[in-house]
Amino acid sequence: MVHTSHSDEKQERLQEKLRDELGPVICGLLDQSSGIEDILVNEDCRIWVKRTGSAFEQIGELSGRQSRGAMMTIASMQKTTVTESKPVLETQLPIWKYRFAGLIEPVVLSPSFAIRVKSDKKRSLRDLQRQGILTTKDDPRNRRSEQEDFRALLMEDSAAMLECNLSPSTINVRP
């Protein structure tokens, strides 16, 4: 017969409680997280999911009571608190080990949170470039105008003169 410690039983109960509070939609996404980047629950209780290569889509709702309960359970499992005087919870999501950030009143009207899921796919720089996340150095969007370059050069020269306690009138330039 296997005996589990009181602490193990408590953790199991808290994990079950957390799964109940997060609900089947969120737990289903977390359990099968392939291709998932972010899961959000907004103040309006709507659940949003961001999948790799797609825009956010609404996939359900989670009551404010459930969101608050989940945040309290997560805080308890991580040996911290979330209260009206400490309304921000940033920690690791128990069970799944993803990043979790949540807010409660008075910062927001209703409890809301975000879960950042670790990517299961390594992306190369070329993949990021194809997705428009990174651009090449010769991409026109990365080029400042000549006027901006000139302004930057003037600012650098002015800063250098100030550091040396010089003014343009005290500098004699010989041809």
VMD Tcl script that builds the backbone (N, CA, C; Angstrom):
set m [mol new atoms 525]
animate dup $m
set s [atomselect $m all]
$s set {name element resname resid chain x y z} {
  {N N MET 1 A 0.833 -1.178 0.000}
  {CA C MET 1 A 0.000 0.000 0.000}
  {C C MET 1 A 0.883 1.249 0.000}
  {N N VAL 2 A 0.587 2.182 -0.909}
  {CA C VAL 2 A 1.374 3.401 -1.046}
  {C C VAL 2 A 0.730 4.505 -0.216}
  {N N HIS 3 A 1.545 5.149 0.587}
  {CA C HIS 3 A 1.071 6.263 1.394}
  {C C HIS 3 A 1.596 7.558 0.796}
  {N N THR 4 A 0.710 8.525 0.636}
  {CA C THR 4 A 1.145 9.841 0.170}
  {C C THR 4 A 1.127 10.792 1.349}
  {N N SER 5 A 1.983 11.737 1.304}
  {CA C SER 5 A 2.059 12.691 2.408}
  {C C SER 5 A 0.886 13.669 2.338}
  {N N HIS 6 A 0.657 14.303 3.457}
  {CA C HIS 6 A -0.399 15.314 3.538}
  {C C HIS 6 A -0.161 16.413 2.501}
  {N N SER 7 A 1.105 16.807 2.326}
  {CA C SER 7 A 1.470 17.849 1.378}
  {C C SER 7 A 1.134 17.429 -0.057}
  {N N ASP 8 A 1.413 16.176 -0.414}
  {CA C ASP 8 A 1.093 15.668 -1.755}
  {C C ASP 8 A -0.419 15.678 -1.990}
  {N N GLU 9 A -1.177 15.266 -0.994}
  {CA C GLU 9 A -2.634 15.251 -1.110}
  {C C GLU 9 A -3.171 16.665 -1.287}
  {N N LYS 10 A -2.607 17.595 -0.536}
  {CA C LYS 10 A -3.032 18.985 -0.643}
  {C C LYS 10 A -2.756 19.516 -2.052}
  {N N GLN 11 A -1.573 19.229 -2.583}
  {CA C GLN 11 A -1.222 19.675 -3.939}
  {C C GLN 11 A -2.167 19.071 -4.973}
  {N N GLU 12 A -2.494 17.796 -4.826}
  {CA C GLU 12 A -3.426 17.136 -5.749}
  {C C GLU 12 A -4.806 17.802 -5.699}
  {N N ARG 13 A -5.265 18.113 -4.489}
  {CA C ARG 13 A -6.566 18.782 -4.349}
  {C C ARG 13 A -6.535 20.172 -4.982}
  {N N LEU 14 A -5.446 20.906 -4.762}
  {CA C LEU 14 A -5.319 22.238 -5.348}
  {C C LEU 14 A -5.253 22.172 -6.882}
  {N N GLN 15 A -4.564 21.175 -7.411}
  {CA C GLN 15 A -4.497 21.018 -8.868}
  {C C GLN 15 A -5.886 20.718 -9.443}
  {N N GLU 16 A -6.628 19.865 -8.766}
  {CA C GLU 16 A -7.989 19.554 -9.208}
  {C C GLU 16 A -8.877 20.800 -9.130}
  {N N LYS 17 A -8.721 21.555 -8.051}
  {CA C LYS 17 A -9.489 22.803 -7.873}
  {C C LYS 17 A -9.139 23.788 -8.979}
  {N N LEU 18 A -7.859 23.933 -9.304}
  {CA C LEU 18 A -7.425 24.851 -10.349}
  {C C LEU 18 A -8.008 24.443 -11.705}
  {N N ARG 19 A -8.002 23.154 -12.003}
  {CA C ARG 19 A -8.578 22.673 -13.263}
  {C C ARG 19 A -10.077 22.997 -13.330}
  {N N ASP 20 A -10.782 22.816 -12.219}
  {CA C ASP 20 A -12.215 23.145 -12.185}
  {C C ASP 20 A -12.437 24.631 -12.424}
  {N N GLU 21 A -11.609 25.477 -11.797}
  {CA C GLU 21 A -11.779 26.920 -11.919}
  {C C GLU 21 A -11.425 27.419 -13.322}
  {N N LEU 22 A -10.379 26.873 -13.926}
  {CA C LEU 22 A -10.005 27.291 -15.282}
  {C C LEU 22 A -10.994 26.772 -16.325}
  {N N GLY 23 A -11.641 25.672 -16.020}
  {CA C GLY 23 A -12.661 25.139 -16.918}
  {C C GLY 23 A -12.103 24.297 -18.053}
  {N N PRO 24 A -12.987 23.572 -18.737}
  {CA C PRO 24 A -12.553 22.637 -19.779}
  {C C PRO 24 A -11.940 23.303 -21.009}
  {N N VAL 25 A -12.375 24.505 -21.349}
  {CA C VAL 25 A -11.831 25.171 -22.545}
  {C C VAL 25 A -10.361 25.502 -22.344}
  {N N ILE 26 A -10.042 26.201 -21.258}
  {CA C ILE 26 A -8.655 26.601 -21.002}
  {C C ILE 26 A -7.788 25.383 -20.710}
  {N N CYS 27 A -8.267 24.469 -19.874}
  {CA C CYS 27 A -7.471 23.272 -19.563}
  {C C CYS 27 A -7.215 22.442 -20.825}
  {N N GLY 28 A -8.212 22.346 -21.699}
  {CA C GLY 28 A -8.029 21.619 -22.955}
  {C C GLY 28 A -6.926 22.232 -23.801}
  {N N LEU 29 A -6.900 23.570 -23.875}
  {CA C LEU 29 A -5.839 24.248 -24.619}
  {C C LEU 29 A -4.472 24.014 -23.987}
  {N N LEU 30 A -4.415 24.104 -22.662}
  {CA C LEU 30 A -3.137 23.921 -21.967}
  {C C LEU 30 A -2.635 22.483 -22.070}
  {N N ASP 31 A -3.547 21.523 -22.005}
  {CA C ASP 31 A -3.150 20.109 -22.091}
  {C C ASP 31 A -2.655 19.744 -23.489}
  {N N GLN 32 A -3.225 20.363 -24.503}
  {CA C GLN 32 A -2.842 20.118 -25.899}
  {C C GLN 32 A -2.290 21.418 -26.478}
  {N N SER 33 A -1.222 21.924 -25.897}
  {CA C SER 33 A -0.768 23.292 -26.165}
  {C C SER 33 A -0.047 23.495 -27.493}
  {N N SER 34 A 0.118 22.476 -28.289}
  {CA C SER 34 A 0.839 22.620 -29.545}
  {C C SER 34 A 0.207 23.704 -30.415}
  {N N GLY 35 A 1.024 24.668 -30.831}
  {CA C GLY 35 A 0.543 25.742 -31.686}
  {C C GLY 35 A -0.117 26.895 -30.949}
  {N N ILE 36 A -0.226 26.818 -29.638}
  {CA C ILE 36 A -0.838 27.878 -28.835}
  {C C ILE 36 A 0.269 28.815 -28.341}
  {N N GLU 37 A 0.043 30.129 -28.471}
  {CA C GLU 37 A 1.006 31.107 -27.968}
  {C C GLU 37 A 0.506 31.807 -26.715}
  {N N ASP 38 A -0.742 32.253 -26.743}
  {CA C ASP 38 A -1.306 32.999 -25.619}
  {C C ASP 38 A -2.755 32.608 -25.392}
  {N N ILE 39 A -3.149 32.641 -24.128}
  {CA C ILE 39 A -4.550 32.473 -23.737}
  {C C ILE 39 A -4.873 33.652 -22.834}
  {N N LEU 40 A -5.940 34.379 -23.162}
  {CA C LEU 40 A -6.322 35.554 -22.390}
  {C C LEU 40 A -7.752 35.424 -21.908}
  {N N VAL 41 A -8.007 35.940 -20.711}
  {CA C VAL 41 A -9.375 36.138 -20.240}
  {C C VAL 41 A -9.467 37.620 -19.910}
  {N N ASN 42 A -10.307 38.327 -20.671}
  {CA C ASN 42 A -10.452 39.772 -20.498}
  {C C ASN 42 A -11.492 40.099 -19.428}
  {N N GLU 43 A -11.581 41.384 -19.108}
  {CA C GLU 43 A -12.533 41.859 -18.097}
  {C C GLU 43 A -13.974 41.495 -18.442}
  {N N ASP 44 A -14.270 41.354 -19.720}
  {CA C ASP 44 A -15.630 41.013 -20.150}
  {C C ASP 44 A -15.893 39.507 -20.087}
  {N N CYS 45 A -14.964 38.747 -19.492}
  {CA C CYS 45 A -15.059 37.301 -19.268}
  {C C CYS 45 A -14.852 36.459 -20.530}
  {N N ARG 46 A -14.512 37.088 -21.634}
  {CA C ARG 46 A -14.281 36.340 -22.872}
  {C C ARG 46 A -12.897 35.716 -22.868}
  {N N ILE 47 A -12.831 34.474 -23.348}
  {CA C ILE 47 A -11.563 33.752 -23.482}
  {C C ILE 47 A -11.084 33.933 -24.920}
  {N N TRP 48 A -9.836 34.358 -25.054}
  {CA C TRP 48 A -9.222 34.544 -26.368}
  {C C TRP 48 A -7.991 33.652 -26.458}
  {N N VAL 49 A -7.731 33.127 -27.650}
  {CA C VAL 49 A -6.541 32.311 -27.865}
  {C C VAL 49 A -5.796 32.829 -29.087}
  {N N LYS 50 A -4.478 32.841 -28.977}
  {CA C LYS 50 A -3.601 33.212 -30.096}
  {C C LYS 50 A -2.835 31.967 -30.482}
  {N N ARG 51 A -3.080 31.508 -31.711}
  {CA C ARG 51 A -2.358 30.361 -32.247}
  {C C ARG 51 A -1.255 30.858 -33.179}
  {N N THR 52 A -0.173 30.122 -33.266}
  {CA C THR 52 A 0.934 30.497 -34.128}
  {C C THR 52 A 0.451 30.727 -35.552}
  {N N GLY 53 A 0.796 31.893 -36.093}
  {CA C GLY 53 A 0.431 32.221 -37.460}
  {C C GLY 53 A -0.988 32.711 -37.646}
  {N N SER 54 A -1.744 32.879 -36.572}
  {CA C SER 54 A -3.138 33.334 -36.667}
  {C C SER 54 A -3.378 34.504 -35.727}
  {N N ALA 55 A -4.477 35.187 -35.974}
  {CA C ALA 55 A -4.877 36.286 -35.094}
  {C C ALA 55 A -5.572 35.712 -33.860}
  {N N PHE 56 A -5.782 36.558 -32.850}
  {CA C PHE 56 A -6.537 36.133 -31.674}
  {C C PHE 56 A -7.956 35.774 -32.098}
  {N N GLU 57 A -8.508 34.735 -31.475}
  {CA C GLU 57 A -9.906 34.391 -31.718}
  {C C GLU 57 A -10.590 34.104 -30.383}
  {N N GLN 58 A -11.849 34.525 -30.297}
  {CA C GLN 58 A -12.620 34.274 -29.086}
  {C C GLN 58 A -13.119 32.837 -29.130}
  {N N ILE 59 A -12.940 32.132 -28.000}
  {CA C ILE 59 A -13.327 30.718 -28.001}
  {C C ILE 59 A -14.262 30.341 -26.864}
  {N N GLY 60 A -14.681 31.280 -26.066}
  {CA C GLY 60 A -15.590 30.961 -24.970}
  {C C GLY 60 A -15.590 32.049 -23.920}
  {N N GLU 61 A -16.123 31.690 -22.766}
  {CA C GLU 61 A -16.179 32.627 -21.644}
  {C C GLU 61 A -15.835 31.908 -20.352}
  {N N LEU 62 A -15.325 32.680 -19.400}
  {CA C LEU 62 A -15.018 32.184 -18.068}
  {C C LEU 62 A -15.523 33.246 -17.104}
  {N N SER 63 A -16.383 32.861 -16.179}
  {CA C SER 63 A -16.985 33.850 -15.277}
  {C C SER 63 A -15.921 34.551 -14.437}
  {N N GLY 64 A -16.243 35.760 -14.015}
  {CA C GLY 64 A -15.344 36.502 -13.142}
  {C C GLY 64 A -15.054 35.738 -11.854}
  {N N ARG 65 A -16.073 35.027 -11.352}
  {CA C ARG 65 A -15.899 34.223 -10.137}
  {C C ARG 65 A -14.863 33.127 -10.364}
  {N N GLN 66 A -14.943 32.457 -11.517}
  {CA C GLN 66 A -13.972 31.397 -11.816}
  {C C GLN 66 A -12.564 31.976 -12.007}
  {N N SER 67 A -12.473 33.112 -12.705}
  {CA C SER 67 A -11.159 33.748 -12.923}
  {C C SER 67 A -10.523 34.135 -11.592}
  {N N ARG 68 A -11.329 34.756 -10.716}
  {CA C ARG 68 A -10.825 35.148 -9.402}
  {C C ARG 68 A -10.401 33.914 -8.602}
  {N N GLY 69 A -11.237 32.884 -8.605}
  {CA C GLY 69 A -10.909 31.651 -7.881}
  {C C GLY 69 A -9.624 31.022 -8.392}
  {N N ALA 70 A -9.456 30.986 -9.725}
  {CA C ALA 70 A -8.233 30.412 -10.303}
  {C C ALA 70 A -7.016 31.213 -9.863}
  {N N MET 71 A -7.135 32.538 -9.873}
  {CA C MET 71 A -6.001 33.367 -9.457}
  {C C MET 71 A -5.658 33.162 -7.991}
  {N N MET 72 A -6.675 33.028 -7.141}
  {CA C MET 72 A -6.427 32.782 -5.721}
  {C C MET 72 A -5.750 31.419 -5.516}
  {N N THR 73 A -6.203 30.432 -6.270}
  {CA C THR 73 A -5.616 29.091 -6.164}
  {C C THR 73 A -4.177 29.095 -6.651}
  {N N ILE 74 A -3.929 29.758 -7.775}
  {CA C ILE 74 A -2.557 29.851 -8.305}
  {C C ILE 74 A -1.663 30.543 -7.291}
  {N N ALA 75 A -2.126 31.640 -6.722}
  {CA C ALA 75 A -1.338 32.361 -5.715}
  {C C ALA 75 A -1.028 31.454 -4.529}
  {N N SER 76 A -2.021 30.721 -4.068}
  {CA C SER 76 A -1.818 29.811 -2.941}
  {C C SER 76 A -0.784 28.733 -3.273}
  {N N MET 77 A -0.911 28.156 -4.467}
  {CA C MET 77 A 0.025 27.097 -4.871}
  {C C MET 77 A 1.449 27.634 -5.012}
  {N N GLN 78 A 1.582 28.926 -5.344}
  {CA C GLN 78 A 2.906 29.526 -5.510}
  {C C GLN 78 A 3.354 30.269 -4.244}
  {N N LYS 79 A 2.612 30.055 -3.159}
  {CA C LYS 79 A 2.944 30.625 -1.854}
  {C C LYS 79 A 3.057 32.152 -1.893}
  {N N THR 80 A 2.060 32.773 -2.522}
  {CA C THR 80 A 1.972 34.230 -2.565}
  {C C THR 80 A 0.502 34.608 -2.417}
  {N N THR 81 A 0.197 35.868 -2.559}
  {CA C THR 81 A -1.193 36.307 -2.440}
  {C C THR 81 A -1.526 37.283 -3.558}
  {N N VAL 82 A -2.813 37.413 -3.794}
  {CA C VAL 82 A -3.327 38.450 -4.678}
  {C C VAL 82 A -4.535 39.028 -3.945}
  {N N THR 83 A -4.459 40.314 -3.639}
  {CA C THR 83 A -5.491 40.975 -2.843}
  {C C THR 83 A -5.789 42.347 -3.449}
  {N N GLU 84 A -6.769 43.018 -2.883}
  {CA C GLU 84 A -7.101 44.361 -3.336}
  {C C GLU 84 A -5.906 45.307 -3.195}
  {N N SER 85 A -5.110 45.112 -2.152}
  {CA C SER 85 A -3.932 45.964 -1.970}
  {C C SER 85 A -2.721 45.450 -2.750}
  {N N LYS 86 A -2.802 44.213 -3.254}
  {CA C LYS 86 A -1.749 43.628 -4.105}
  {C C LYS 86 A -2.457 42.934 -5.276}
  {N N PRO 87 A -3.008 43.751 -6.219}
  {CA C PRO 87 A -3.901 43.214 -7.250}
  {C C PRO 87 A -3.228 42.604 -8.478}
  {N N VAL 88 A -1.909 42.509 -8.475}
  {CA C VAL 88 A -1.184 41.959 -9.630}
  {C C VAL 88 A -0.555 40.631 -9.238}
  {N N LEU 89 A -0.781 39.614 -10.059}
  {CA C LEU 89 A -0.184 38.297 -9.835}
  {C C LEU 89 A 0.629 37.926 -11.068}
  {N N GLU 90 A 1.934 37.838 -10.902}
  {CA C GLU 90 A 2.829 37.396 -11.978}
  {C C GLU 90 A 3.624 36.226 -11.441}
  {N N THR 91 A 3.454 35.076 -12.073}
  {CA C THR 91 A 4.079 33.871 -11.559}
  {C C THR 91 A 4.096 32.799 -12.640}
  {N N GLN 92 A 4.495 31.602 -12.242}
  {CA C GLN 92 A 4.445 30.456 -13.135}
  {C C GLN 92 A 3.147 29.703 -12.875}
  {N N LEU 93 A 2.482 29.320 -13.937}
  {CA C LEU 93 A 1.218 28.595 -13.812}
  {C C LEU 93 A 1.497 27.170 -13.348}
  {N N PRO 94 A 0.992 26.789 -12.172}
  {CA C PRO 94 A 1.207 25.423 -11.698}
  {C C PRO 94 A 0.657 24.407 -12.708}
  {N N ILE 95 A 1.108 23.202 -12.630}
  {CA C ILE 95 A 0.759 22.063 -13.485}
  {C C ILE 95 A 1.463 22.179 -14.834}
  {N N TRP 96 A 1.224 23.284 -15.561}
  {CA C TRP 96 A 1.735 23.401 -16.925}
  {C C TRP 96 A 3.062 24.147 -17.011}
  {N N LYS 97 A 3.394 24.928 -16.022}
  {CA C LYS 97 A 4.662 25.673 -15.940}
  {C C LYS 97 A 4.807 26.770 -16.990}
  {N N TYR 98 A 3.707 27.398 -17.391}
  {CA C TYR 98 A 3.747 28.521 -18.319}
  {C C TYR 98 A 3.684 29.829 -17.542}
  {N N ARG 99 A 4.038 30.932 -18.202}
  {CA C ARG 99 A 3.987 32.241 -17.553}
  {C C ARG 99 A 2.538 32.668 -17.365}
  {N N PHE 100 A 2.277 33.253 -16.213}
  {CA C PHE 100 A 0.922 33.692 -15.870}
  {C C PHE 100 A 0.986 35.107 -15.324}
  {N N ALA 101 A 0.089 35.966 -15.807}
  {CA C ALA 101 A -0.038 37.332 -15.272}
  {C C ALA 101 A -1.520 37.634 -15.158}
  {N N GLY 102 A -1.939 38.069 -13.982}
  {CA C GLY 102 A -3.348 38.366 -13.757}
  {C C GLY 102 A -3.547 39.625 -12.951}
  {N N LEU 103 A -4.738 40.204 -13.104}
  {CA C LEU 103 A -5.111 41.423 -12.391}
  {C C LEU 103 A -6.490 41.258 -11.783}
  {N N ILE 104 A -6.685 41.842 -10.600}
  {CA C ILE 104 A -8.012 41.885 -9.989}
  {C C ILE 104 A -8.343 43.337 -9.655}
  {N N GLU 105 A -9.567 43.539 -9.145}
  {CA C GLU 105 A -9.981 44.862 -8.731}
  {C C GLU 105 A -9.019 45.375 -7.645}
  {N N PRO 106 A -8.718 46.616 -7.580}
  {CA C PRO 106 A -9.306 47.766 -8.253}
  {C C PRO 106 A -8.609 48.136 -9.560}
  {N N VAL 107 A -7.617 47.382 -9.997}
  {CA C VAL 107 A -6.897 47.702 -11.230}
  {C C VAL 107 A -7.778 47.485 -12.461}
  {N N VAL 108 A -8.630 46.485 -12.417}
  {CA C VAL 108 A -9.552 46.165 -13.508}
  {C C VAL 108 A -10.961 46.043 -12.947}
  {N N LEU 109 A -11.957 46.089 -13.819}
  {CA C LEU 109 A -13.347 45.976 -13.361}
  {C C LEU 109 A -13.697 44.551 -12.948}
  {N N SER 110 A -13.078 43.577 -13.611}
  {CA C SER 110 A -13.336 42.168 -13.329}
  {C C SER 110 A -12.021 41.417 -13.515}
  {N N PRO 111 A -11.788 40.359 -12.755}
  {CA C PRO 111 A -10.512 39.639 -12.880}
  {C C PRO 111 A -10.209 39.262 -14.331}
  {N N SER 112 A -8.957 39.441 -14.719}
  {CA C SER 112 A -8.516 39.080 -16.058}
  {C C SER 112 A -7.080 38.577 -15.971}
  {N N PHE 113 A -6.718 37.736 -16.945}
  {CA C PHE 113 A -5.362 37.196 -16.924}
  {C C PHE 113 A -4.891 36.779 -18.303}
  {N N ALA 114 A -3.569 36.552 -18.385}
  {CA C ALA 114 A -2.932 36.097 -19.617}
  {C C ALA 114 A -2.001 34.945 -19.281}
  {N N ILE 115 A -1.999 33.947 -20.151}
  {CA C ILE 115 A -1.088 32.812 -20.014}
  {C C ILE 115 A -0.249 32.780 -21.280}
  {N N ARG 116 A 1.064 32.836 -21.132}
  {CA C ARG 116 A 1.995 32.763 -22.265}
  {C C ARG 116 A 2.531 31.331 -22.323}
  {N N VAL 117 A 2.185 30.639 -23.385}
  {CA C VAL 117 A 2.577 29.239 -23.563}
  {C C VAL 117 A 3.938 29.193 -24.247}
  {N N LYS 118 A 4.840 28.376 -23.732}
  {CA C LYS 118 A 6.149 28.204 -24.359}
  {C C LYS 118 A 5.958 27.544 -25.711}
  {N N SER 119 A 6.674 28.057 -26.689}
  {CA C SER 119 A 6.571 27.493 -28.032}
  {C C SER 119 A 7.166 26.089 -28.045}
  {N N ASP 120 A 6.453 25.168 -28.674}
  {CA C ASP 120 A 6.968 23.811 -28.795}
  {C C ASP 120 A 7.806 23.669 -30.060}
  {N N LYS 121 A 7.859 24.733 -30.844}
  {CA C LYS 121 A 8.587 24.698 -32.103}
  {C C LYS 121 A 9.678 25.747 -32.084}
  {N N LYS 122 A 10.876 25.345 -32.390}
  {CA C LYS 122 A 11.973 26.294 -32.521}
  {C C LYS 122 A 11.845 26.955 -33.884}
  {N N ARG 123 A 11.942 28.288 -33.892}
  {CA C ARG 123 A 11.850 29.004 -35.159}
  {C C ARG 123 A 13.204 29.617 -35.485}
  {N N SER 124 A 13.612 29.449 -36.713}
  {CA C SER 124 A 14.884 30.019 -37.155}
  {C C SER 124 A 14.683 31.495 -37.461}
  {N N LEU 125 A 15.795 32.202 -37.632}
  {CA C LEU 125 A 15.707 33.610 -38.005}
  {C C LEU 125 A 15.016 33.749 -39.362}
  {N N ARG 126 A 15.262 32.812 -40.254}
  {CA C ARG 126 A 14.608 32.845 -41.568}
  {C C ARG 126 A 13.090 32.680 -41.425}
  {N N ASP 127 A 12.646 31.805 -40.496}
  {CA C ASP 127 A 11.201 31.656 -40.230}
  {C C ASP 127 A 10.615 32.971 -39.736}
  {N N LEU 128 A 11.318 33.626 -38.815}
  {CA C LEU 128 A 10.844 34.901 -38.270}
  {C C LEU 128 A 10.798 35.974 -39.359}
  {N N GLN 129 A 11.757 35.915 -40.262}
  {CA C GLN 129 A 11.771 36.871 -41.375}
  {C C GLN 129 A 10.583 36.619 -42.306}
  {N N ARG 130 A 10.301 35.362 -42.615}
  {CA C ARG 130 A 9.166 35.026 -43.482}
  {C C ARG 130 A 7.843 35.453 -42.867}
  {N N GLN 131 A 7.767 35.402 -41.533}
  {CA C GLN 131 A 6.535 35.789 -40.835}
  {C C GLN 131 A 6.418 37.297 -40.636}
  {N N GLY 132 A 7.453 38.039 -41.056}
  {CA C GLY 132 A 7.410 39.491 -40.936}
  {C C GLY 132 A 7.765 39.996 -39.555}
  {N N ILE 133 A 8.262 39.121 -38.690}
  {CA C ILE 133 A 8.653 39.528 -37.339}
  {C C ILE 133 A 10.014 40.213 -37.379}
  {N N LEU 134 A 10.924 39.684 -38.197}
  {CA C LEU 134 A 12.240 40.284 -38.408}
  {C C LEU 134 A 12.350 40.721 -39.861}
  {N N THR 135 A 13.152 41.757 -40.094}
  {CA C THR 135 A 13.398 42.196 -41.458}
  {C C THR 135 A 14.895 42.238 -41.698}
  {N N THR 136 A 15.296 42.320 -42.958}
  {CA C THR 136 A 16.714 42.398 -43.282}
  {C C THR 136 A 17.198 43.820 -43.075}
  {N N LYS 137 A 18.510 43.971 -42.960}
  {CA C LYS 137 A 19.052 45.301 -42.683}
  {C C LYS 137 A 18.817 46.274 -43.827}
  {N N ASP 138 A 18.649 45.791 -45.065}
  {CA C ASP 138 A 18.411 46.699 -46.183}
  {C C ASP 138 A 16.922 46.960 -46.443}
  {N N ASP 139 A 16.077 46.474 -45.563}
  {CA C ASP 139 A 14.641 46.731 -45.689}
  {C C ASP 139 A 14.405 48.222 -45.489}
  {N N PRO 140 A 13.656 48.867 -46.406}
  {CA C PRO 140 A 13.439 50.320 -46.281}
  {C C PRO 140 A 12.795 50.731 -44.965}
  {N N ARG 141 A 12.060 49.832 -44.318}
  {CA C ARG 141 A 11.441 50.177 -43.032}
  {C C ARG 141 A 12.478 50.342 -41.936}
  {N N ASN 142 A 13.691 49.825 -42.158}
  {CA C ASN 142 A 14.749 49.930 -41.162}
  {C C ASN 142 A 15.672 51.116 -41.411}
  {N N ARG 143 A 15.406 51.884 -42.427}
  {CA C ARG 143 A 16.292 52.978 -42.807}
  {C C ARG 143 A 15.715 54.317 -42.364}
  {N N ARG 144 A 16.491 55.051 -41.627}
  {CA C ARG 144 A 16.084 56.399 -41.270}
  {C C ARG 144 A 16.274 57.292 -42.489}
  {N N SER 145 A 15.540 58.335 -42.542}
  {CA C SER 145 A 15.701 59.282 -43.650}
  {C C SER 145 A 17.039 59.993 -43.505}
  {N N GLU 146 A 17.525 60.581 -44.603}
  {CA C GLU 146 A 18.782 61.332 -44.559}
  {C C GLU 146 A 18.677 62.478 -43.564}
  {N N GLN 147 A 17.498 63.077 -43.502}
  {CA C GLN 147 A 17.298 64.187 -42.565}
  {C C GLN 147 A 17.432 63.683 -41.125}
  {N N GLU 148 A 16.881 62.501 -40.820}
  {CA C GLU 148 A 17.012 61.942 -39.473}
  {C C GLU 148 A 18.472 61.614 -39.178}
  {N N ASP 149 A 19.211 61.088 -40.194}
  {CA C ASP 149 A 20.632 60.798 -40.009}
  {C C ASP 149 A 21.404 62.076 -39.698}
  {N N PHE 150 A 21.082 63.168 -40.414}
  {CA C PHE 150 A 21.743 64.442 -40.204}
  {C C PHE 150 A 21.462 64.972 -38.793}
  {N N ARG 151 A 20.187 64.877 -38.370}
  {CA C ARG 151 A 19.822 65.318 -37.019}
  {C C ARG 151 A 20.574 64.502 -35.965}
  {N N ALA 152 A 20.644 63.201 -36.161}
  {CA C ALA 152 A 21.343 62.335 -35.206}
  {C C ALA 152 A 22.814 62.708 -35.129}
  {N N LEU 153 A 23.434 62.999 -36.280}
  {CA C LEU 153 A 24.834 63.396 -36.315}
  {C C LEU 153 A 25.036 64.718 -35.577}
  {N N LEU 154 A 24.141 65.689 -35.802}
  {CA C LEU 154 A 24.227 66.962 -35.089}
  {C C LEU 154 A 24.103 66.761 -33.585}
  {N N MET 155 A 23.172 65.905 -33.178}
  {CA C MET 155 A 22.976 65.645 -31.745}
  {C C MET 155 A 24.231 65.025 -31.142}
  {N N GLU 156 A 24.841 64.078 -31.853}
  {CA C GLU 156 A 26.061 63.433 -31.359}
  {C C GLU 156 A 27.177 64.465 -31.219}
  {N N ASP 157 A 27.349 65.329 -32.256}
  {CA C ASP 157 A 28.384 66.359 -32.204}
  {C C ASP 157 A 28.133 67.347 -31.065}
  {N N SER 158 A 26.886 67.756 -30.897}
  {CA C SER 158 A 26.547 68.693 -29.817}
  {C C SER 158 A 26.832 68.073 -28.462}
  {N N ALA 159 A 26.475 66.804 -28.301}
  {CA C ALA 159 A 26.725 66.119 -27.034}
  {C C ALA 159 A 28.216 66.023 -26.759}
  {N N ALA 160 A 28.995 65.734 -27.789}
  {CA C ALA 160 A 30.447 65.629 -27.618}
  {C C ALA 160 A 31.043 66.973 -27.219}
  {N N MET 161 A 30.555 68.058 -27.843}
  {CA C MET 161 A 31.058 69.384 -27.494}
  {C C MET 161 A 30.701 69.743 -26.057}
  {N N LEU 162 A 29.508 69.412 -25.624}
  {CA C LEU 162 A 29.110 69.702 -24.248}
  {C C LEU 162 A 29.970 68.934 -23.257}
  {N N GLU 163 A 30.278 67.688 -23.586}
  {CA C GLU 163 A 31.128 66.877 -22.704}
  {C C GLU 163 A 32.502 67.520 -22.553}
  {N N CYS 164 A 33.001 68.121 -23.636}
  {CA C CYS 164 A 34.330 68.747 -23.598}
  {C C CYS 164 A 34.266 70.211 -23.179}
  {N N ASN 165 A 33.054 70.677 -22.847}
  {CA C ASN 165 A 32.837 72.069 -22.453}
  {C C ASN 165 A 33.250 73.029 -23.571}
  {N N LEU 166 A 32.923 72.660 -24.803}
  {CA C LEU 166 A 33.240 73.474 -25.950}
  {C C LEU 166 A 31.966 74.014 -26.564}
  {N N SER 167 A 32.074 75.107 -27.231}
  {CA C SER 167 A 30.952 75.628 -28.007}
  {C C SER 167 A 31.426 75.782 -29.436}
  {N N PRO 168 A 30.523 75.827 -30.398}
  {CA C PRO 168 A 30.969 75.979 -31.795}
  {C C PRO 168 A 31.785 77.236 -32.018}
  {N N SER 169 A 31.565 78.296 -31.268}
  {CA C SER 169 A 32.313 79.541 -31.473}
  {C C SER 169 A 33.755 79.452 -30.964}
  {N N THR 170 A 34.054 78.507 -30.078}
  {CA C THR 170 A 35.422 78.390 -29.562}
  {C C THR 170 A 36.276 77.419 -30.355}
  {N N ILE 171 A 35.705 76.809 -31.370}
  {CA C ILE 171 A 36.443 75.842 -32.155}
  {C C ILE 171 A 36.919 76.520 -33.435}
  {N N ASN 172 A 38.211 76.513 -33.626}
  {CA C ASN 172 A 38.785 77.073 -34.876}
  {C C ASN 172 A 39.129 75.903 -35.789}
  {N N VAL 173 A 38.507 75.907 -36.943}
  {CA C VAL 173 A 38.780 74.856 -37.909}
  {C C VAL 173 A 39.643 75.447 -39.003}
  {N N ARG 174 A 40.810 74.852 -39.232}
  {CA C ARG 174 A 41.717 75.334 -40.278}
  {C C ARG 174 A 41.524 74.506 -41.532}
  {N N PRO 175 A 41.501 75.167 -42.662}
  {CA C PRO 175 A 41.344 74.422 -43.907}
  {C C PRO 175 A 42.572 73.620 -44.246}
}
mol reanalyze $m
mol bondsrecalc $m
mol representation Tube
mol addrep $m
